Amino acid sequence: MVRGLLKNIASRSLSVAGKWQHHQLRRLNIHEYQGAELMSKYGVNVPKGIAVSSVEEAKNAINQVFPNENELVIKSQILAGGRGLGTFKSGLKGGVHIVKTDQIEDIAGKMLGQILVTKQTGPQGKLVSKVYLCQKLSLVNEMYFAITLDRKTAGPLIIACSKGGTSIEDLAEKFPDMIIKVPIDVFKGITDEDAAKVVDGLAPKGADRNQSIEQVKSLYKLFRDSDCTLLEINPIAETADNQLVAADAKLNFDDNAAYRQKEIFALRDTTQEDPREVAAAKADLNYIGLDGEIGCMVNGAGLAMATMDIIKLHGGTPANFLDVGGNASEGQVVEAFKILTADDKVKAILVNIFGGIMKCDVIASGIVNAAKQVDLKVPVVVRLEGTNVDQGKRILKESGLALITAEDLDDAAQKAVKAYK
């Protein structure tokens, strides 16, 4: 949600085509404590903190890391925003608390191993496996800072606001004129003038201007060097001793850069991700889980999107986006079926293949083998067209499986909706 709004702020004037093209961008998301550690390596001021995964570790951290602190901030670590206003399914209110040091063990015990529900997790919530214990700072001013990628300027865009600590959506609605946008020339990099404009947008009250400019430049260097797609700090804050501090850390990274950012991508926490998407990634399948009841297996992103649209047109809702690609193997088709059938929400499966590079007989063999390996309890509608279509249809017919065949996409969608209803 935050990423979407940042794109809106960054570029209001999308083309007509852009408005209707809905691309799912795959980005690595890391926890706050990991982001803070990365920022610290680049010379960015962050609160002293440590992540722990048990009450015993919390106790040791207090003694070893915070022996002289009377109060600490304890933050639930999940890959979703809105933690402070979230609610645990156990009943505990808030995923972020400022507490006396002698209460840390109690609060940590109530957070760890529990499900936190926020406005970004959905009602299912996310499991808290770690909590982040942070030094409590005396903050006198809270601001907003982010770097994202902007289509309009075809480069990084720094967004700053002198108000912070609340959601970017609220800031954009209440203080639109206070949001400063500074595009950065991707070839020249950030200049002192660029960084000064950002600092002016933040409008710190007492922090040293030159030091603040250097902090902004360090943040941009982190964004560039690490192949970030988003770096968001809400709030970036001033302390009582006039230091500019990143009191929060949200970083996303371009999946296409995984080959050169191995240390960062090793931080990936798959326990926080949709298990269906994790399994699909291992099988090298393009999969995005949705909440519908008709599972889709299609080759080609455009055809997959069209299939989802026509299912909706005929009164159904897609359970996923699944593109097996142009040259999927029979094994990948089997894995795709396993993922689809493992989803309890799926009440019917629609296979829509237009064979170009992808051969219909390979898909058909994969479907037959998948049916032998998984217990098919839902109807399967298959539409094949293109390369080796006759062989594919023959394989399906001779398999003895109770498959529903369709002649075209419209026919397939109607039959899939009818089958599950």
TASULHU-V495845 format. One record per pair of residues at least 12 apart in sequence whose C-alpha atoms are under 8 Angstrom apart, sorted by the first residue. I is the first residue (numbers start at 1). J is the second residue. D is the distance in Angstrom with one decimal. If there is no record, write none. Layout:
i->[I;I]
j->[J;J]
d->[D;D]
This chain:
i->[1;2;2;3;5;5;6;6;7;7;7;10;10;10;10;10;10;11;11;11;26;26;27;27;27;27;27;28;28;28;28;28;28;29;29;29;29;29;29;30;30;30;30;30;30;30;31;31;31;31;32;32;32;32;32;33;33;33;33;33;33;34;35;35;35;36;36;36;39;39;42;42;42;42;43;43;44;44;44;44;44;45;45;45;45;45;46;46;46;47;47;47;47;47;47;47;48;48;49;49;49;49;50;50;50;51;51;51;51;52;52;52;52;53;53;53;53;54;54;54;54;55;55;55;55;56;58;58;58;58;59;59;62;66;69;69;70;70;71;71;71;71;71;71;72;72;72;72;72;72;72;72;72;73;73;73;73;73;73;73;73;73;74;74;74;74;74;74;74;74;74;74;75;75;75;75;75;75;75;76;76;76;76;76;76;76;76;77;77;77;77;77;78;78;78;78;78;79;80;80;80;81;81;81;81;82;82;82;83;83;83;83;83;84;84;85;86;86;86;86;87;87;87;88;88;88;88;88;89;89;89;89;90;90;92;95;95;98;108;111;111;112;112;112;112;113;113;113;114;114;115;115;116;126;127;137;138;138;139;139;139;139;140;140;140;140;141;141;141;141;141;142;142;142;142;142;142;142;142;143;143;143;143;143;143;143;143;143;143;143;144;144;144;144;144;144;144;144;144;144;144;144;145;145;145;145;145;145;145;145;145;145;146;146;146;146;146;146;146;147;147;147;147;147;147;147;148;148;148;149;149;153;155;155;155;155;156;156;156;156;157;157;157;157;158;158;158;158;158;159;159;159;159;159;160;160;160;160;160;160;161;161;161;161;161;162;162;162;162;162;162;163;163;164;164;164;165;165;166;166;178;179;180;180;181;182;182;182;190;190;192;195;195;195;195;196;198;199;199;199;204;205;206;206;207;207;207;207;208;208;212;215;226;226;227;227;227;227;228;228;228;228;229;229;229;229;230;230;230;230;231;231;231;231;232;232;232;232;233;233;233;233;233;234;234;234;234;235;235;236;274;276;276;277;279;280;280;280;283;283;284;285;285;285;285;285;285;286;286;286;286;286;287;287;287;287;288;288;288;289;289;289;290;290;290;290;291;291;291;291;291;292;292;292;292;292;292;292;293;293;293;293;293;293;293;293;293;294;294;294;294;294;294;294;294;294;294;294;294;294;295;295;295;295;295;295;295;295;295;296;296;296;296;296;296;296;296;296;296;296;297;297;297;297;297;297;297;297;297;297;298;298;298;298;298;298;298;299;299;299;299;299;299;299;299;299;300;300;300;300;301;301;304;304;304;305;307;307;307;308;310;310;310;311;311;311;311;314;314;314;315;316;319;319;324;325;326;326;326;327;327;327;328;329;330;330;330;330;331;332;333;333;333;333;334;334;334;334;335;337;337;338;338;341;341;346;347;347;347;348;348;348;348;348;348;348;348;349;349;349;349;349;350;350;350;350;350;350;350;351;351;351;351;351;352;352;352;352;352;353;353;353;354;354;354;354;355;355;355;355;355;355;356;356;357;358;359;359;359;359;360;360;360;360;360;360;360;360;361;361;361;361;361;361;362;363;364;364;364;364;365;365;365;368;368;368;378;379;379;379;379;379;379;380;380;380;380;381;381;381;381;381;381;381;382;382;382;382;382;383;383;383;383;383;383;384;384]
j->[120;168;169;230;168;169;148;168;148;149;150;149;150;151;152;157;181;150;151;152;254;255;229;252;253;254;255;252;253;254;255;265;268;79;250;251;252;253;268;79;250;251;252;267;268;269;77;78;79;250;77;248;249;250;251;49;50;51;77;132;249;267;249;250;251;246;248;249;219;222;218;219;221;222;215;218;215;218;219;245;246;215;243;244;245;246;245;246;247;134;135;136;137;245;246;247;134;135;132;133;134;135;132;133;134;130;131;132;133;130;131;132;133;112;129;130;131;108;109;112;130;105;106;108;109;105;104;105;108;133;104;105;101;135;101;135;100;101;98;99;100;101;135;136;98;99;100;101;104;133;134;135;136;96;97;98;99;132;133;134;135;136;96;97;98;99;104;108;131;132;133;134;95;96;97;131;132;133;134;95;96;111;112;128;130;131;132;128;129;130;131;132;126;127;128;129;272;272;118;120;121;118;119;120;121;118;119;120;95;96;116;117;118;96;97;118;116;117;118;119;116;117;118;111;114;115;116;117;114;115;116;117;114;115;110;111;116;136;131;128;131;128;129;130;131;127;128;129;127;128;127;128;128;272;272;239;239;240;237;238;239;240;237;238;239;240;204;205;237;238;239;162;163;164;165;235;236;237;238;160;161;162;163;164;165;202;234;235;236;237;159;160;161;162;163;164;165;202;233;234;235;236;158;159;160;161;202;232;233;234;235;236;158;159;160;230;231;232;233;159;220;223;229;230;231;232;229;230;231;229;230;183;183;184;185;186;183;184;185;186;181;182;183;184;181;182;183;184;198;179;180;181;182;198;179;180;181;198;201;202;178;179;180;201;202;178;179;201;202;203;204;178;202;234;235;236;234;235;234;235;201;201;198;201;198;194;197;198;217;220;213;213;214;216;217;213;216;212;213;216;238;238;238;242;238;242;243;244;242;243;244;244;253;261;253;254;257;261;251;252;253;254;251;252;253;254;250;251;252;253;249;250;251;252;248;249;250;251;246;247;248;249;250;246;247;248;249;247;248;248;289;289;339;289;339;335;336;339;332;335;332;322;323;324;325;332;336;321;322;323;324;325;320;321;322;323;320;321;322;319;320;321;318;319;320;321;317;318;319;320;345;316;317;318;319;320;345;346;316;317;318;319;345;346;347;348;420;316;317;318;319;320;346;347;348;349;350;416;417;420;318;319;320;340;346;347;348;349;350;308;318;319;320;321;322;340;349;350;351;352;321;322;323;324;336;349;350;351;352;353;322;323;324;325;351;352;353;322;323;324;325;326;352;353;354;358;323;324;325;326;323;325;321;322;323;321;352;409;413;321;409;410;413;413;414;416;417;413;414;417;417;417;345;346;336;358;356;357;358;357;358;359;358;362;362;363;365;366;366;366;363;366;367;370;366;367;369;370;370;367;370;370;374;374;376;378;378;379;420;378;379;380;381;416;417;419;420;378;379;380;381;416;380;381;382;383;412;413;416;380;381;382;383;384;382;383;384;409;412;383;384;385;384;385;386;387;384;385;386;387;388;389;386;387;387;387;386;387;388;389;384;385;386;387;388;389;391;392;388;389;391;392;393;395;392;392;392;393;395;396;392;395;396;396;399;401;420;402;403;404;416;419;420;402;403;404;416;403;404;405;406;412;415;416;403;404;405;406;412;405;406;407;408;409;412;406;407]
d->[7.5;6.8;7.5;7.6;7.7;6.9;7.2;8.0;7.7;7.6;6.8;7.9;5.6;7.8;7.6;7.1;7.5;6.5;6.6;5.8;7.3;6.2;7.6;5.9;5.4;5.2;5.3;5.4;5.0;6.6;6.2;7.2;6.9;6.9;7.9;6.3;4.7;6.7;7.2;6.9;7.4;6.4;6.8;6.8;6.4;7.3;6.3;6.6;6.1;7.4;6.9;6.9;5.1;6.0;8.0;7.7;7.3;6.5;7.8;6.4;7.6;7.7;5.4;6.4;6.2;7.9;7.5;5.8;7.3;7.1;6.1;7.5;7.8;6.4;7.6;6.6;5.9;6.5;6.9;7.5;7.3;7.8;8.0;6.8;4.9;6.1;5.4;5.1;6.3;6.3;5.8;7.8;7.4;7.2;7.4;6.6;5.8;5.4;6.7;5.4;4.1;6.1;5.7;5.4;6.7;6.3;5.6;4.3;6.1;5.5;5.6;6.4;7.6;7.0;5.9;4.4;6.5;7.6;7.5;7.0;7.5;5.6;8.0;6.1;5.8;7.9;7.3;6.3;7.3;7.9;7.9;6.4;7.4;7.7;6.9;7.7;5.8;5.4;6.8;5.5;4.3;5.0;7.7;6.4;5.8;5.8;6.5;6.1;7.8;6.6;5.8;5.4;5.1;7.2;5.8;4.5;6.5;7.9;5.8;5.0;6.3;5.7;5.7;5.4;6.4;7.6;7.4;7.6;6.5;5.6;4.7;6.4;6.0;4.4;6.6;5.4;5.0;6.5;8.0;5.2;6.2;6.9;8.0;6.2;6.6;4.6;6.4;6.0;7.1;5.5;5.4;6.7;6.5;7.1;6.0;8.0;7.0;6.4;7.6;5.8;6.1;7.1;7.5;5.9;7.9;5.6;6.2;6.7;4.9;6.5;7.8;8.0;6.0;4.8;7.7;6.9;6.5;5.4;4.3;7.2;5.7;5.4;6.7;7.7;6.7;5.5;4.3;5.9;7.2;5.7;6.4;7.1;7.1;7.6;7.5;7.6;7.0;7.6;7.0;6.6;7.6;5.4;5.6;6.4;7.1;6.3;5.5;5.7;5.7;5.7;4.5;6.2;6.8;6.8;7.4;6.7;5.5;5.7;6.4;5.7;4.4;6.1;7.5;5.8;5.6;5.9;7.5;7.6;5.6;5.1;7.2;7.4;6.2;5.0;6.0;5.4;6.0;4.4;6.6;7.7;5.9;4.8;4.6;3.8;6.7;6.2;6.9;5.2;5.2;5.8;7.9;5.5;5.0;6.5;6.1;4.5;7.1;7.2;6.3;5.1;5.3;5.7;7.4;5.8;4.6;6.7;7.8;6.0;5.2;6.5;7.3;6.4;5.7;5.1;6.6;7.2;5.4;4.2;6.1;6.1;7.6;7.5;8.0;5.8;5.1;6.4;5.8;4.7;6.6;6.2;7.2;6.9;7.1;6.5;6.6;5.7;6.1;5.5;7.5;6.8;6.6;5.7;4.3;5.9;5.7;5.1;6.2;7.5;7.3;6.8;5.6;4.7;6.5;7.6;5.8;5.1;6.6;6.2;5.6;5.7;5.8;4.8;6.1;5.7;5.2;6.9;7.8;6.2;4.3;5.6;7.5;7.9;7.8;6.0;5.2;7.4;5.4;4.7;7.3;7.9;7.5;7.3;7.2;5.5;7.8;6.8;7.2;6.8;6.7;7.2;7.1;5.4;7.8;6.0;6.4;5.9;7.6;6.7;6.4;7.7;7.0;7.9;7.7;5.4;6.7;4.4;5.5;6.3;7.1;7.6;6.5;7.8;7.3;6.8;5.8;5.9;6.5;7.8;6.9;5.6;4.2;6.0;7.7;5.5;5.2;5.8;7.6;5.6;5.0;7.0;7.5;5.8;4.6;6.6;7.9;6.2;5.0;6.4;6.2;7.1;5.2;5.2;6.4;7.9;7.1;5.7;7.5;5.7;6.1;7.0;7.4;6.9;6.2;6.8;7.3;7.7;7.2;7.3;6.2;6.8;7.8;7.2;6.6;5.5;7.4;7.5;7.6;7.7;5.6;5.1;6.4;7.6;7.0;5.5;4.5;6.5;5.6;5.1;6.6;6.4;4.5;6.6;6.9;4.8;4.7;7.4;7.8;7.2;5.2;7.4;7.4;7.7;4.6;4.6;3.9;7.3;6.9;7.2;7.4;6.0;6.0;5.1;5.4;4.4;5.3;6.8;7.9;7.1;6.2;4.8;5.1;7.8;5.5;6.0;5.0;5.5;6.9;7.2;7.5;7.7;6.1;4.9;5.9;6.0;5.7;7.7;6.2;4.5;6.1;7.7;6.8;7.0;6.2;6.5;6.1;7.9;5.9;5.0;6.0;7.6;7.6;5.2;6.4;7.0;7.4;7.7;6.4;4.8;6.3;8.0;6.1;5.1;6.2;8.0;6.0;5.0;5.5;7.9;5.0;5.1;5.0;6.1;7.3;5.7;6.9;7.6;5.6;7.2;5.6;6.6;5.9;7.9;6.6;6.9;6.4;7.4;7.6;7.3;7.5;7.5;8.0;7.0;6.4;5.2;7.4;8.0;7.1;6.9;6.1;7.0;6.9;5.5;7.4;6.5;7.8;7.7;7.4;5.6;4.9;6.0;4.9;7.8;6.8;7.2;5.8;6.6;6.7;4.7;6.8;7.9;6.6;5.2;6.8;7.5;5.5;6.6;6.7;4.7;7.8;7.5;6.2;7.3;6.6;7.6;7.1;7.8;5.6;7.4;5.4;5.2;5.1;6.0;7.8;6.3;7.8;6.7;5.4;7.2;6.4;4.7;6.1;7.0;6.0;4.8;6.0;7.9;7.2;7.5;6.2;7.5;6.1;4.7;6.1;8.0;6.2;4.9;6.2;7.3;7.9;6.3;5.0;6.3;6.1;4.8;5.4;7.9;7.4;5.9;4.2;4.7;7.5;7.5;6.1;5.7;7.6;7.4;7.6;5.3;5.9;7.6;6.3;7.1;7.0;6.0;5.4;5.2;7.4;5.0;5.9;6.6;5.5;3.8;7.6;7.1;7.3;7.3;5.2;7.3;6.2;6.0;7.6;6.8;7.7;7.0;6.7;7.7;7.8;7.9;7.0;7.5;7.9;6.4;7.3;8.0;5.5;6.0;7.6;6.1;4.6;5.6;6.9;6.5;7.0;6.0;7.1;6.2;4.9;6.0;7.1;6.0;4.9;6.1;6.4;7.1;6.3;7.9;7.7]
